[in-house]
């Protein structure tokens, strides 16, 4: 079975959240809310009005949703010590799950989001291991300078569902959750946008048909090395999904603007042209192998 993609992040960002500390922000903090009743929406609503000096975080995961409540990459008041100033993202898991199915869905999203945040921050996907990477609040309480925190989350809550600290570490670092048969289908990281890469994109975005073909393309220097392209007009549904994700006009055609935006997204050279062996395509293939775009 293929992993479902991480749900689209809903943004309900509190205005005026302060920057805490200075770049680089090289930690991702893993929390759980400590509230046995609150939904993700309750938590996001609370963030809109609460006194921020008593603490804030960047994302809450729950009820099948991911809600971003503060900007990333500027620290948070969330771990009660000097490592407040190191947080790229601080992610809360709700504690109000009533069934194992509800928990497992959110647990998987929590892990995916922690991994994605680490990737975006440019730090290794390692849990509770030194001063960079993904750190539980528990680890911060025990190891940060000037710690005034005795919080041990998210471990007691995870333990309630049978997830030990070691299992959490394994799940986050491997990117596989549970019995391991839900790893995303792996594709070659060869920098060539061919049929298999296209199929994986179609699976990831859930567009139809899943045929490995980028249809309806107007041939230009931008896309002439897209090996899965079919020349014509009308555009491709999966390209429209990519354009939507990147906030572009959705004409379904891989033109120079779309290529540049993809290159920007993946941090590769922005020349608006896909090379025969493309660094941008390589980064995209790596992301897809982590069930991300
Ligand atoms: Zn916490």
Boltz pocket constraint, residues with backbone or C-beta under 6 A from the ligand:
constraints:
  - pocket:
      binder: B
      contacts: [[A, 30], [A, 31], [A, 32], [A, 78], [A, 137], [A, 151], [A, 153]]
      max_distance: 6.0
